[in-house]
């Protein structure tokens, strides 16, 4: 029986945020076992799984927690380096890292503001912004290489989130700049800190303004939200809740749109089926979520008691951390068959992926992300064919959280010309 604490370091599977081939790493992880002792950043021990069934059991298991107080190593002075970049996200206050009654209370408050009706009311705005972005792309020269990720996939969720928050459009450019500085691995430490301060400053100012002058926006609705016990979100929780919407909502949607367009450009047969109406855009989005998930991993779940992992000989001991390798679960052959590494929007198990998580922490923004992605991909395909022949090479984003290429370069050919040629 494997033991995490005593496992020789040479036998630990290295999870490297700078690994440029996430799917190769996931395949090697799954070949090692359903749940494997790993080393993060060459210094932090944890368990990791890329097996879909095990991941679902852990994400929905009653003996696993999200609050970092449950991580035994974090309670040992010096065991987890204070400068570890992920630590700030792991310890972020708010519903993301709470359990039990406190999590339910915070999620219920957020749900009262972020309602299905509010999401549906965003549809006309999404249509308008997508139309504007498509019009802008139509102005590019036929032989010009365009970074579709930056010009299209980045802009849509950023503009929608600003609109959702009730942020003055004049501030959106500054927010985009500071947000980009945080997520760009090429940023210096000083640039990252300046970006964080900038984002917090913009959102903090927005909260103060909405407390004085409420509107019909998410920020105002969160301020008004209360439950039967008169619980509300204070300024600190409001700040972190809106930052969570920004960080989780933008990055995942941007990656989803980019990954879907890249998959279709690289699989012309599937693109033809989509344009013929044989496969829906919604199916393309779901298959992209499985085949090339916009996120790499979920960190962490912590065992609240010794847990025997189903289907394995592993016991995760109380206080040990587990990494869910989401990108690997999407290509788990035990769940999706021997063709799990093939992009096929026609498959019959489209919604069995874990790209939005599972259990009580299932992504609250999943309906909005799906709406934006389906609208964006559909409109793009109506307007263009993305020709990536001879396009500049792009490196994958080096991150435990994100799974996408840094750019998506290609030439834009009018879709009508493609259809006529076909």
Buried (B, 14 or more C-beta within 10 A) or exposed (E): EBEBEEBEEEEBBEBEBEBEEBBEBBBBBBEBBBBBBBBBBEEBBBBBBBBBBBBBBBBBBEBBBBBBEBBBBBEEEEEBEEEEEBBEBBEBBBBBBBBEEEBBBBBBBBEBBBEEEBBEEBEEEBEEBBEEBBEEBEEBEEEEBBBBBBBBBBBBBBBBBBBBBBBEEEBBEBBBEBBBBBBBEEBEEEBBEBBBEBBBEBBBEBBEBBEEEBEEBBBBBBBEBEEEEEEBBEEEBBBBBBBBBBBBBBBBBBBBBBBBBBBBBEBEEBBBBBBEEEBBBBBBBBBBBBBBBBBBBBBBBBBBEEBEBEEBEBBBBBBBBBBBBBBBBBBBBEBBEEEBEBBBBBBEEBEBBBBBBBBBBEBBBBBBBBBBBBBBBBBBBEBBBBBBEEBEEBEBBBBBBBBBBBBBBBBBBEBEEBEEEE
